[in-house]
Structure formats: C-alpha cells, structure tokens
Amino acid sequence: MDRNKKNFRPAEGALLTLGEANRLVARLGGYLARKGDGEPGAESIGIGLRRLMDLTWGWRLGRQAAEVGR
C-alpha cells in the first residue's frame, strides 16, 4: 500500500519514519499532503498534535467508562 494515499493505515507492527509520522499528525491539523504542497509547517503540526491529544483523551475516557459499566 502506498503510504501517501488518503486512507493510509500502517500494517500492525509496522514502523513509521519520523517524516511519515510528522505528515500523519500534520494531516490531523489540516495539512492536505498534495503533490506540490511541500513539507508540513509548524502550525499544521501543532494543531495536529492538539487534536491527537484530544483524540487520545477521548479514547482513554471511553475505555474507563466501558470498564466502569462492566
């Protein structure tokens, strides 16, 4: 699978390079990753990191709620 595709999902246990991980985080921040866009900037990476943190907290809270509801 091409790592530049829109719906890229790494195989389980696959390692990402730092650049690939950076681009995935930047895409959460609005980076479009088009052919002529160049590398993501600090703003899209920062927004992506905040969004990733929010998603992580939501996932953790969901797991806690599921454990309490057992």
N, CA, C and O atoms as a Tripos MOL2 file, in Angstrom:
@<TRIPOS>MOLECULE
protein
  280   279    70     0     0
PROTEIN
NO_CHARGES

@<TRIPOS>ATOM
      1 N           0.8470   -1.1850    0.0000 N.3       1 MET1
      2 CA          0.0000    0.0000    0.0000 C.3       1 MET1
      3 C           0.8910    1.2450    0.0000 C.2       1 MET1
      4 O           1.9080    1.3020    0.6910 O.2       1 MET1
      5 N           0.4970    2.2020   -0.7630 N.am      2 ASP2
      6 CA          1.2510    3.4520   -0.8650 C.3       2 ASP2
      7 C           1.0240    4.2920    0.3890 C.2       2 ASP2
      8 O          -0.1200    4.5480    0.7640 O.2       2 ASP2
      9 N           2.0900    4.7170    1.0270 N.am      3 ARG3
     10 CA          1.9740    5.4820    2.2680 C.3       3 ARG3
     11 C           1.4640    6.8980    2.0460 C.2       3 ARG3
     12 O           1.1510    7.5890    3.0150 O.2       3 ARG3
     13 N           1.3710    7.3530    0.7930 N.am      4 ASN4
     14 CA          0.8790    8.6970    0.5120 C.3       4 ASN4
     15 C          -0.6160    8.7170    0.2230 C.2       4 ASN4
     16 O          -1.1800    9.7870   -0.0070 O.2       4 ASN4
     17 N          -1.2630    7.5740    0.2290 N.am      5 LYS5
     18 CA         -2.7040    7.5100   -0.0360 C.3       5 LYS5
     19 C          -3.4750    8.1760    1.0940 C.2       5 LYS5
     20 O          -2.9830    8.2850    2.2170 O.2       5 LYS5
     21 N          -4.6860    8.6190    0.7830 N.am      6 LYS6
     22 CA         -5.5070    9.3390    1.7540 C.3       6 LYS6
     23 C          -5.8310    8.4930    2.9850 C.2       6 LYS6
     24 O          -5.7750    8.9960    4.1070 O.2       6 LYS6
     25 N          -6.1610    7.2410    2.7960 N.am      7 ASN7
     26 CA         -6.5860    6.3720    3.8960 C.3       7 ASN7
     27 C          -5.4780    5.4140    4.3170 C.2       7 ASN7
     28 O          -5.7360    4.2380    4.5720 O.2       7 ASN7
     29 N          -4.2560    5.9080    4.3920 N.am      8 PHE8
     30 CA         -3.1170    5.0770    4.7650 C.3       8 PHE8
     31 C          -3.2810    4.5570    6.1790 C.2       8 PHE8
     32 O          -3.5230    5.3190    7.1150 O.2       8 PHE8
     33 N          -3.1440    3.2550    6.3190 N.am      9 ARG9
     34 CA         -3.1370    2.6190    7.6350 C.3       9 ARG9
     35 C          -1.9460    1.6600    7.6590 C.2       9 ARG9
     36 O          -1.9070    0.7090    6.8790 O.2       9 ARG9
     37 N          -0.9760    1.8980    8.5430 N.am     10 PRO10
     38 CA          0.1870    1.0190    8.5720 C.3      10 PRO10
     39 C          -0.1990   -0.3830    9.0310 C.2      10 PRO10
     40 O          -1.1130   -0.5450    9.8400 O.2      10 PRO10
     41 N           0.4850   -1.3770    8.5240 N.am     11 ALA11
     42 CA          0.2480   -2.7470    8.9690 C.3      11 ALA11
     43 C           0.5890   -2.8410   10.4530 C.2      11 ALA11
     44 O           1.4270   -2.0970   10.9610 O.2      11 ALA11
     45 N          -0.0670   -3.7550   11.1260 N.am     12 GLU12
     46 CA          0.1770   -3.8980   12.5600 C.3      12 GLU12
     47 C           1.6500   -4.2030   12.8050 C.2      12 GLU12
     48 O           2.2010   -5.1280   12.2070 O.2      12 GLU12
     49 N           2.2690   -3.4550   13.6530 N.am     13 GLY13
     50 CA          3.6710   -3.6330   13.9690 C.3      13 GLY13
     51 C           4.6170   -2.9460   13.0010 C.2      13 GLY13
     52 O           5.8330   -3.0020   13.1860 O.2      13 GLY13
     53 N           4.0850   -2.2970   11.9710 N.am     14 ALA14
     54 CA          4.9450   -1.6160   11.0110 C.3      14 ALA14
     55 C           5.5180   -0.3490   11.6360 C.2      14 ALA14
     56 O           4.8340    0.3520   12.3810 O.2      14 ALA14
     57 N           6.7500   -0.0720   11.3320 N.am     15 LEU15
     58 CA          7.3900    1.1190   11.8630 C.3      15 LEU15
     59 C           7.2480    2.2640   10.8710 C.2      15 LEU15
     60 O           7.3810    2.0700    9.6620 O.2      15 LEU15
     61 N           6.9780    3.4470   11.3840 N.am     16 LEU16
     62 CA          6.9140    4.6490   10.5600 C.3      16 LEU16
     63 C           8.2210    5.4100   10.7000 C.2      16 LEU16
     64 O           8.8720    5.3670   11.7440 O.2      16 LEU16
     65 N           8.5920    6.0990    9.6450 N.am     17 THR17
     66 CA          9.7200    7.0080    9.7750 C.3      17 THR17
     67 C           9.2220    8.2580   10.4900 C.2      17 THR17
     68 O           8.0160    8.4780   10.5990 O.2      17 THR17
     69 N          10.1400    9.0640   10.9690 N.am     18 LEU18
     70 CA          9.7650   10.3080   11.6410 C.3      18 LEU18
     71 C           9.0070   11.2230   10.6900 C.2      18 LEU18
     72 O           8.0320   11.8590   11.0900 O.2      18 LEU18
     73 N           9.4440   11.2970    9.4350 N.am     19 GLY19
     74 CA          8.7700   12.1290    8.4530 C.3      19 GLY19
     75 C           7.3440   11.6730    8.1780 C.2      19 GLY19
     76 O           6.4440   12.5010    8.0370 O.2      19 GLY19
     77 N           7.1320   10.3560    8.1020 N.am     20 GLU20
     78 CA          5.7810    9.8130    7.8780 C.3      20 GLU20
     79 C           4.8690   10.1170    9.0600 C.2      20 GLU20
     80 O           3.7150   10.5050    8.8790 O.2      20 GLU20
     81 N           5.3940    9.9370   10.2710 N.am     21 ALA21
     82 CA          4.6010   10.2290   11.4660 C.3      21 ALA21
     83 C           4.2710   11.7180   11.5320 C.2      21 ALA21
     84 O           3.1600   12.0970   11.9030 O.2      21 ALA21
     85 N           5.2310   12.5520   11.1740 N.am     22 ASN22
     86 CA          5.0240   14.0030   11.1540 C.3      22 ASN22
     87 C           3.8910   14.3770   10.1900 C.2      22 ASN22
     88 O           3.0200   15.1790   10.5290 O.2      22 ASN22
     89 N           3.9100   13.7910    8.9860 N.am     23 ARG23
     90 CA          2.8770   14.0930    7.9930 C.3      23 ARG23
     91 C           1.5070   13.6070    8.4470 C.2      23 ARG23
     92 O           0.5060   14.2810    8.2060 O.2      23 ARG23
     93 N           1.4440   12.4440    9.1020 N.am     24 LEU24
     94 CA          0.1530   11.9430    9.5930 C.3      24 LEU24
     95 C          -0.4170   12.8700   10.6670 C.2      24 LEU24
     96 O          -1.6150   13.1560   10.6700 O.2      24 LEU24
     97 N           0.4370   13.3380   11.5730 N.am     25 VAL25
     98 CA         -0.0080   14.2900   12.6000 C.3      25 VAL25
     99 C          -0.4290   15.5990   11.9480 C.2      25 VAL25
    100 O          -1.4460   16.1800   12.3260 O.2      25 VAL25
    101 N           0.3430   16.0700   10.9720 N.am     26 ALA26
    102 CA          0.0170   17.3220   10.2920 C.3      26 ALA26
    103 C          -1.3100   17.2120    9.5500 C.2      26 ALA26
    104 O          -2.0340   18.2010    9.4330 O.2      26 ALA26
    105 N          -1.6380   16.0280    9.0490 N.am     27 ARG27
    106 CA         -2.9230   15.8610    8.3580 C.3      27 ARG27
    107 C          -4.0850   16.0340    9.3290 C.2      27 ARG27
    108 O          -5.1560   16.4920    8.9330 O.2      27 ARG27
    109 N          -3.8880   15.6740   10.5930 N.am     28 LEU28
    110 CA         -4.9220   15.9510   11.5990 C.3      28 LEU28
    111 C          -5.1100   17.4550   11.7780 C.2      28 LEU28
    112 O          -6.1860   17.9090   12.1690 O.2      28 LEU28
    113 N          -4.0650   18.2230   11.4920 N.am     29 GLY29
    114 CA         -4.1060   19.6740   11.6380 C.3      29 GLY29
    115 C          -4.4710   20.4130   10.3650 C.2      29 GLY29
    116 O          -4.3880   21.6400   10.3170 O.2      29 GLY29
    117 N          -4.8760   19.6820    9.3290 N.am     30 GLY30
    118 CA         -5.3340   20.3450    8.1230 C.3      30 GLY30
    119 C          -4.3780   20.3020    6.9430 C.2      30 GLY30
    120 O          -4.7090   20.8060    5.8700 O.2      30 GLY30
    121 N          -3.2200   19.7210    7.1120 N.am     31 TYR31
    122 CA         -2.2710   19.5800    6.0040 C.3      31 TYR31
    123 C          -2.8640   18.6230    4.9780 C.2      31 TYR31
    124 O          -3.3060   17.5310    5.3350 O.2      31 TYR31
    125 N          -2.8790   19.0210    3.7010 N.am     32 LEU32
    126 CA         -3.5600   18.2450    2.6720 C.3      32 LEU32
    127 C          -2.6730   17.2180    1.9710 C.2      32 LEU32
    128 O          -3.1940   16.3200    1.3100 O.2      32 LEU32
    129 N          -1.3720   17.3210    2.0940 N.am     33 ALA33
    130 CA         -0.4160   16.3670    1.5390 C.3      33 ALA33
    131 C          -0.5750   16.1850    0.0320 C.2      33 ALA33
    132 O          -0.4730   15.0680   -0.4750 O.2      33 ALA33
    133 N          -0.8250   17.2780   -0.6820 N.am     34 ARG34
    134 CA         -0.9110   17.1970   -2.1400 C.3      34 ARG34
    135 C           0.4830   17.1630   -2.7320 C.2      34 ARG34
    136 O           1.4610   17.4570   -2.0450 O.2      34 ARG34
    137 N           0.5770   16.8150   -3.9680 N.am     35 LYS35
    138 CA          1.8610   16.6130   -4.6380 C.3      35 LYS35
    139 C           2.7800   17.8310   -4.5150 C.2      35 LYS35
    140 O           3.9720   17.6650   -4.2520 O.2      35 LYS35
    141 N           2.2680   19.0330   -4.6940 N.am     36 GLY36
    142 CA          3.1050   20.2270   -4.6840 C.3      36 GLY36
    143 C           3.1250   20.9860   -3.3720 C.2      36 GLY36
    144 O           3.6200   22.1120   -3.3370 O.2      36 GLY36
    145 N           2.6110   20.4220   -2.2960 N.am     37 ASP37
    146 CA          2.4900   21.1470   -1.0260 C.3      37 ASP37
    147 C           3.7860   21.2950   -0.2460 C.2      37 ASP37
    148 O           3.8860   22.1960    0.5880 O.2      37 ASP37
    149 N           4.7610   20.4670   -0.4750 N.am     38 GLY38
    150 CA          5.9840   20.5350    0.3230 C.3      38 GLY38
    151 C           5.7640   19.9080    1.6900 C.2      38 GLY38
    152 O           4.7770   19.2090    1.9180 O.2      38 GLY38
    153 N           6.6880   20.1660    2.5830 N.am     39 GLU39
    154 CA          6.6030   19.5930    3.9310 C.3      39 GLU39
    155 C           5.6210   20.3910    4.7950 C.2      39 GLU39
    156 O           5.4480   21.5900    4.5760 O.2      39 GLU39
    157 N           4.9760   19.7420    5.7730 N.am     40 PRO40
    158 CA          4.0500   20.4650    6.6430 C.3      40 PRO40
    159 C           4.7710   21.4770    7.5160 C.2      40 PRO40
    160 O           5.9400   21.3000    7.8580 O.2      40 PRO40
    161 N           4.0640   22.5340    7.8690 N.am     41 GLY41
    162 CA          4.6400   23.5820    8.6900 C.3      41 GLY41
    163 C           4.3410   23.3930   10.1650 C.2      41 GLY41
    164 O           3.6400   22.4640   10.5670 O.2      41 GLY41
    165 N           4.8880   24.2950   10.9550 N.am     42 ALA42
    166 CA          4.7450   24.2120   12.4120 C.3      42 ALA42
    167 C           3.2880   24.3510   12.8500 C.2      42 ALA42
    168 O           2.8610   23.7000   13.8040 O.2      42 ALA42
    169 N           2.5240   25.1980   12.1560 N.am     43 GLU43
    170 CA          1.1410   25.4200   12.5660 C.3      43 GLU43
    171 C           0.2930   24.1660   12.3770 C.2      43 GLU43
    172 O          -0.4560   23.7880   13.2780 O.2      43 GLU43
    173 N           0.4010   23.5140   11.2100 N.am     44 SER44
    174 CA         -0.4160   22.3150   10.9830 C.3      44 SER44
    175 C           0.0370   21.1750   11.8980 C.2      44 SER44
    176 O          -0.7900   20.3710   12.3290 O.2      44 SER44
    177 N           1.3180   21.0940   12.1960 N.am     45 ILE45
    178 CA          1.7960   20.0670   13.1210 C.3      45 ILE45
    179 C           1.2870   20.3540   14.5390 C.2      45 ILE45
    180 O           0.8630   19.4370   15.2440 O.2      45 ILE45
    181 N           1.3280   21.6250   14.9550 N.am     46 GLY46
    182 CA          0.8380   21.9900   16.2910 C.3      46 GLY46
    183 C          -0.6440   21.7160   16.4480 C.2      46 GLY46
    184 O          -1.0650   21.1770   17.4720 O.2      46 GLY46
    185 N          -1.4420   22.0750   15.4580 N.am     47 ILE47
    186 CA         -2.8840   21.8110   15.5100 C.3      47 ILE47
    187 C          -3.1270   20.3080   15.5280 C.2      47 ILE47
    188 O          -3.9850   19.8200   16.2640 O.2      47 ILE47
    189 N          -2.3610   19.5690   14.7070 N.am     48 GLY48
    190 CA         -2.4910   18.1160   14.6740 C.3      48 GLY48
    191 C          -2.1550   17.4720   15.9990 C.2      48 GLY48
    192 O          -2.8280   16.5330   16.4230 O.2      48 GLY48
    193 N          -1.1100   17.9730   16.6660 N.am     49 LEU49
    194 CA         -0.7500   17.4240   17.9790 C.3      49 LEU49
    195 C          -1.8420   17.6840   19.0140 C.2      49 LEU49
    196 O          -2.1430   16.8090   19.8270 O.2      49 LEU49
    197 N          -2.4350   18.8760   18.9930 N.am     50 ARG50
    198 CA         -3.5370   19.1660   19.9190 C.3      50 ARG50
    199 C          -4.7250   18.2500   19.6410 C.2      50 ARG50
    200 O          -5.3570   17.7420   20.5670 O.2      50 ARG50
    201 N          -5.0210   18.0450   18.3680 N.am     51 ARG51
    202 CA         -6.1460   17.1740   18.0040 C.3      51 ARG51
    203 C          -5.8470   15.7290   18.3990 C.2      51 ARG51
    204 O          -6.7320   15.0260   18.8860 O.2      51 ARG51
    205 N          -4.6100   15.2800   18.1940 N.am     52 LEU52
    206 CA         -4.2270   13.9290   18.5920 C.3      52 LEU52
    207 C          -4.3550   13.7510   20.1020 C.2      52 LEU52
    208 O          -4.7940   12.7010   20.5700 O.2      52 LEU52
    209 N          -3.9710   14.7790   20.8650 N.am     53 MET53
    210 CA         -4.1110   14.7200   22.3120 C.3      53 MET53
    211 C          -5.5870   14.6190   22.7110 C.2      53 MET53
    212 O          -5.9350   13.8460   23.6030 O.2      53 MET53
    213 N          -6.4480   15.3900   22.0590 N.am     54 ASP54
    214 CA         -7.8860   15.3160   22.3350 C.3      54 ASP54
    215 C          -8.4490   13.9320   22.0070 C.2      54 ASP54
    216 O          -9.2430   13.3820   22.7690 O.2      54 ASP54
    217 N          -8.0350   13.3790   20.8760 N.am     55 LEU55
    218 CA         -8.4980   12.0400   20.4910 C.3      55 LEU55
    219 C          -8.0290   10.9930   21.4930 C.2      55 LEU55
    220 O          -8.7690   10.0680   21.8250 O.2      55 LEU55
    221 N          -6.7940   11.1420   21.9740 N.am     56 THR56
    222 CA         -6.2510   10.2060   22.9570 C.3      56 THR56
    223 C          -7.0250   10.2790   24.2630 C.2      56 THR56
    224 O          -7.3460    9.2470   24.8520 O.2      56 THR56
    225 N          -7.3280   11.4870   24.7220 N.am     57 TRP57
    226 CA         -8.1070   11.6410   25.9540 C.3      57 TRP57
    227 C          -9.5030   11.0530   25.7920 C.2      57 TRP57
    228 O         -10.0050   10.3930   26.7020 O.2      57 TRP57
    229 N         -10.1240   11.2810   24.6610 N.am     58 GLY58
    230 CA        -11.4460   10.7020   24.4120 C.3      58 GLY58
    231 C         -11.4140    9.1910   24.4130 C.2      58 GLY58
    232 O         -12.3190    8.5500   24.9470 O.2      58 GLY58
    233 N         -10.3790    8.6130   23.8170 N.am     59 TRP59
    234 CA        -10.2490    7.1660   23.7920 C.3      59 TRP59
    235 C         -10.0570    6.6210   25.2090 C.2      59 TRP59
    236 O         -10.6570    5.6110   25.5770 O.2      59 TRP59
    237 N          -9.2150    7.2990   26.0020 N.am     60 ARG60
    238 CA         -8.9900    6.8580   27.3860 C.3      60 ARG60
    239 C         -10.2610    6.9560   28.2180 C.2      60 ARG60
    240 O         -10.5830    6.0460   28.9820 O.2      60 ARG60
    241 N         -10.9840    8.0650   28.0680 N.am     61 LEU61
    242 CA        -12.2310    8.2160   28.8200 C.3      61 LEU61
    243 C         -13.2610    7.1630   28.4130 C.2      61 LEU61
    244 O         -14.0000    6.6520   29.2540 O.2      61 LEU61
    245 N         -13.3060    6.8450   27.1290 N.am     62 GLY62
    246 CA        -14.2120    5.8050   26.6620 C.3      62 GLY62
    247 C         -13.8750    4.4450   27.2500 C.2      62 GLY62
    248 O         -14.7660    3.6810   27.6210 O.2      62 GLY62
    249 N         -12.5810    4.1460   27.3340 N.am     63 ARG63
    250 CA        -12.1710    2.8680   27.9410 C.3      63 ARG63
    251 C         -12.5210    2.8290   29.4240 C.2      63 ARG63
    252 O         -12.9700    1.8020   29.9320 O.2      63 ARG63
    253 N         -12.3150    3.9510   30.1190 N.am     64 GLN64
    254 CA        -12.6560    3.9990   31.5470 C.3      64 GLN64
    255 C         -14.1480    3.8040   31.7480 C.2      64 GLN64
    256 O         -14.5630    3.0760   32.6490 O.2      64 GLN64
    257 N         -14.9580    4.4450   30.9200 N.am     65 ALA65
    258 CA        -16.4070    4.3080   31.0380 C.3      65 ALA65
    259 C         -16.8440    2.8810   30.7570 C.2      65 ALA65
    260 O         -17.7650    2.3760   31.4000 O.2      65 ALA65
    261 N         -16.1950    2.2290   29.8050 N.am     66 ALA66
    262 CA        -16.5350    0.8450   29.4890 C.3      66 ALA66
    263 C         -16.1740   -0.0850   30.6500 C.2      66 ALA66
    264 O         -16.9000   -1.0390   30.9280 O.2      66 ALA66
    265 N         -15.0500    0.1910   31.3300 N.am     67 GLU67
    266 CA        -14.6380   -0.6340   32.4560 C.3      67 GLU67
    267 C         -15.5620   -0.4400   33.6460 C.2      67 GLU67
    268 O         -15.8400   -1.3930   34.3730 O.2      67 GLU67
    269 N         -16.0400    0.7780   33.8540 N.am     68 VAL68
    270 CA        -16.9420    1.0530   34.9810 C.3      68 VAL68
    271 C         -18.3070    0.4000   34.7220 C.2      68 VAL68
    272 O         -18.9710   -0.0510   35.6550 O.2      68 VAL68
    273 N         -18.7140    0.3550   33.4720 N.am     69 GLY69
    274 CA        -20.0210   -0.1880   33.1220 C.3      69 GLY69
    275 C         -20.0900   -1.7040   33.1170 C.2      69 GLY69
    276 O         -21.1680   -2.2620   32.9160 O.2      69 GLY69
    277 N         -18.9810   -2.3830   33.3310 N.am     70 ARG70
    278 CA        -18.9980   -3.8510   33.3270 C.3      70 ARG70
    279 C         -19.7130   -4.4350   34.4940 C.2      70 ARG70
    280 O         -19.8020   -5.6560   34.6150 O.2      70 ARG70
@<TRIPOS>BOND
     1     1     2 1
     2     2     3 1
     3     3     4 2
     4     3     5 am
     5     5     6 1
     6     6     7 1
     7     7     8 2
     8     7     9 am
     9     9    10 1
    10    10    11 1
    11    11    12 2
    12    11    13 am
    13    13    14 1
    14    14    15 1
    15    15    16 2
    16    15    17 am
    17    17    18 1
    18    18    19 1
    19    19    20 2
    20    19    21 am
    21    21    22 1
    22    22    23 1
    23    23    24 2
    24    23    25 am
    25    25    26 1
    26    26    27 1
    27    27    28 2
    28    27    29 am
    29    29    30 1
    30    30    31 1
    31    31    32 2
    32    31    33 am
    33    33    34 1
    34    34    35 1
    35    35    36 2
    36    35    37 am
    37    37    38 1
    38    38    39 1
    39    39    40 2
    40    39    41 am
    41    41    42 1
    42    42    43 1
    43    43    44 2
    44    43    45 am
    45    45    46 1
    46    46    47 1
    47    47    48 2
    48    47    49 am
    49    49    50 1
    50    50    51 1
    51    51    52 2
    52    51    53 am
    53    53    54 1
    54    54    55 1
    55    55    56 2
    56    55    57 am
    57    57    58 1
    58    58    59 1
    59    59    60 2
    60    59    61 am
    61    61    62 1
    62    62    63 1
    63    63    64 2
    64    63    65 am
    65    65    66 1
    66    66    67 1
    67    67    68 2
    68    67    69 am
    69    69    70 1
    70    70    71 1
    71    71    72 2
    72    71    73 am
    73    73    74 1
    74    74    75 1
    75    75    76 2
    76    75    77 am
    77    77    78 1
    78    78    79 1
    79    79    80 2
    80    79    81 am
    81    81    82 1
    82    82    83 1
    83    83    84 2
    84    83    85 am
    85    85    86 1
    86    86    87 1
    87    87    88 2
    88    87    89 am
    89    89    90 1
    90    90    91 1
    91    91    92 2
    92    91    93 am
    93    93    94 1
    94    94    95 1
    95    95    96 2
    96    95    97 am
    97    97    98 1
    98    98    99 1
    99    99   100 2
   100    99   101 am
   101   101   102 1
   102   102   103 1
   103   103   104 2
   104   103   105 am
   105   105   106 1
   106   106   107 1
   107   107   108 2
   108   107   109 am
   109   109   110 1
   110   110   111 1
   111   111   112 2
   112   111   113 am
   113   113   114 1
   114   114   115 1
   115   115   116 2
   116   115   117 am
   117   117   118 1
   118   118   119 1
   119   119   120 2
   120   119   121 am
   121   121   122 1
   122   122   123 1
   123   123   124 2
   124   123   125 am
   125   125   126 1
   126   126   127 1
   127   127   128 2
   128   127   129 am
   129   129   130 1
   130   130   131 1
   131   131   132 2
   132   131   133 am
   133   133   134 1
   134   134   135 1
   135   135   136 2
   136   135   137 am
   137   137   138 1
   138   138   139 1
   139   139   140 2
   140   139   141 am
   141   141   142 1
   142   142   143 1
   143   143   144 2
   144   143   145 am
   145   145   146 1
   146   146   147 1
   147   147   148 2
   148   147   149 am
   149   149   150 1
   150   150   151 1
   151   151   152 2
   152   151   153 am
   153   153   154 1
   154   154   155 1
   155   155   156 2
   156   155   157 am
   157   157   158 1
   158   158   159 1
   159   159   160 2
   160   159   161 am
   161   161   162 1
   162   162   163 1
   163   163   164 2
   164   163   165 am
   165   165   166 1
   166   166   167 1
   167   167   168 2
   168   167   169 am
   169   169   170 1
   170   170   171 1
   171   171   172 2
   172   171   173 am
   173   173   174 1
   174   174   175 1
   175   175   176 2
   176   175   177 am
   177   177   178 1
   178   178   179 1
   179   179   180 2
   180   179   181 am
   181   181   182 1
   182   182   183 1
   183   183   184 2
   184   183   185 am
   185   185   186 1
   186   186   187 1
   187   187   188 2
   188   187   189 am
   189   189   190 1
   190   190   191 1
   191   191   192 2
   192   191   193 am
   193   193   194 1
   194   194   195 1
   195   195   196 2
   196   195   197 am
   197   197   198 1
   198   198   199 1
   199   199   200 2
   200   199   201 am
   201   201   202 1
   202   202   203 1
   203   203   204 2
   204   203   205 am
   205   205   206 1
   206   206   207 1
   207   207   208 2
   208   207   209 am
   209   209   210 1
   210   210   211 1
   211   211   212 2
   212   211   213 am
   213   213   214 1
   214   214   215 1
   215   215   216 2
   216   215   217 am
   217   217   218 1
   218   218   219 1
   219   219   220 2
   220   219   221 am
   221   221   222 1
   222   222   223 1
   223   223   224 2
   224   223   225 am
   225   225   226 1
   226   226   227 1
   227   227   228 2
   228   227   229 am
   229   229   230 1
   230   230   231 1
   231   231   232 2
   232   231   233 am
   233   233   234 1
   234   234   235 1
   235   235   236 2
   236   235   237 am
   237   237   238 1
   238   238   239 1
   239   239   240 2
   240   239   241 am
   241   241   242 1
   242   242   243 1
   243   243   244 2
   244   243   245 am
   245   245   246 1
   246   246   247 1
   247   247   248 2
   248   247   249 am
   249   249   250 1
   250   250   251 1
   251   251   252 2
   252   251   253 am
   253   253   254 1
   254   254   255 1
   255   255   256 2
   256   255   257 am
   257   257   258 1
   258   258   259 1
   259   259   260 2
   260   259   261 am
   261   261   262 1
   262   262   263 1
   263   263   264 2
   264   263   265 am
   265   265   266 1
   266   266   267 1
   267   267   268 2
   268   267   269 am
   269   269   270 1
   270   270   271 1
   271   271   272 2
   272   271   273 am
   273   273   274 1
   274   274   275 1
   275   275   276 2
   276   275   277 am
   277   277   278 1
   278   278   279 1
   279   279   280 2
@<TRIPOS>SUBSTRUCTURE
     1 MET1         2 RESIDUE 1 A MET
     2 ASP2         6 RESIDUE 1 A ASP
     3 ARG3        10 RESIDUE 1 A ARG
     4 ASN4        14 RESIDUE 1 A ASN
     5 LYS5        18 RESIDUE 1 A LYS
     6 LYS6        22 RESIDUE 1 A LYS
     7 ASN7        26 RESIDUE 1 A ASN
     8 PHE8        30 RESIDUE 1 A PHE
     9 ARG9        34 RESIDUE 1 A ARG
    10 PRO10       38 RESIDUE 1 A PRO
    11 ALA11       42 RESIDUE 1 A ALA
    12 GLU12       46 RESIDUE 1 A GLU
    13 GLY13       50 RESIDUE 1 A GLY
    14 ALA14       54 RESIDUE 1 A ALA
    15 LEU15       58 RESIDUE 1 A LEU
    16 LEU16       62 RESIDUE 1 A LEU
    17 THR17       66 RESIDUE 1 A THR
    18 LEU18       70 RESIDUE 1 A LEU
    19 GLY19       74 RESIDUE 1 A GLY
    20 GLU20       78 RESIDUE 1 A GLU
    21 ALA21       82 RESIDUE 1 A ALA
    22 ASN22       86 RESIDUE 1 A ASN
    23 ARG23       90 RESIDUE 1 A ARG
    24 LEU24       94 RESIDUE 1 A LEU
    25 VAL25       98 RESIDUE 1 A VAL
    26 ALA26      102 RESIDUE 1 A ALA
    27 ARG27      106 RESIDUE 1 A ARG
    28 LEU28      110 RESIDUE 1 A LEU
    29 GLY29      114 RESIDUE 1 A GLY
    30 GLY30      118 RESIDUE 1 A GLY
    31 TYR31      122 RESIDUE 1 A TYR
    32 LEU32      126 RESIDUE 1 A LEU
    33 ALA33      130 RESIDUE 1 A ALA
    34 ARG34      134 RESIDUE 1 A ARG
    35 LYS35      138 RESIDUE 1 A LYS
    36 GLY36      142 RESIDUE 1 A GLY
    37 ASP37      146 RESIDUE 1 A ASP
    38 GLY38      150 RESIDUE 1 A GLY
    39 GLU39      154 RESIDUE 1 A GLU
    40 PRO40      158 RESIDUE 1 A PRO
    41 GLY41      162 RESIDUE 1 A GLY
    42 ALA42      166 RESIDUE 1 A ALA
    43 GLU43      170 RESIDUE 1 A GLU
    44 SER44      174 RESIDUE 1 A SER
    45 ILE45      178 RESIDUE 1 A ILE
    46 GLY46      182 RESIDUE 1 A GLY
    47 ILE47      186 RESIDUE 1 A ILE
    48 GLY48      190 RESIDUE 1 A GLY
    49 LEU49      194 RESIDUE 1 A LEU
    50 ARG50      198 RESIDUE 1 A ARG
    51 ARG51      202 RESIDUE 1 A ARG
    52 LEU52      206 RESIDUE 1 A LEU
    53 MET53      210 RESIDUE 1 A MET
    54 ASP54      214 RESIDUE 1 A ASP
    55 LEU55      218 RESIDUE 1 A LEU
    56 THR56      222 RESIDUE 1 A THR
    57 TRP57      226 RESIDUE 1 A TRP
    58 GLY58      230 RESIDUE 1 A GLY
    59 TRP59      234 RESIDUE 1 A TRP
    60 ARG60      238 RESIDUE 1 A ARG
    61 LEU61      242 RESIDUE 1 A LEU
    62 GLY62      246 RESIDUE 1 A GLY
    63 ARG63      250 RESIDUE 1 A ARG
    64 GLN64      254 RESIDUE 1 A GLN
    65 ALA65      258 RESIDUE 1 A ALA
    66 ALA66      262 RESIDUE 1 A ALA
    67 GLU67      266 RESIDUE 1 A GLU
    68 VAL68      270 RESIDUE 1 A VAL
    69 GLY69      274 RESIDUE 1 A GLY
    70 ARG70      278 RESIDUE 1 A ARG
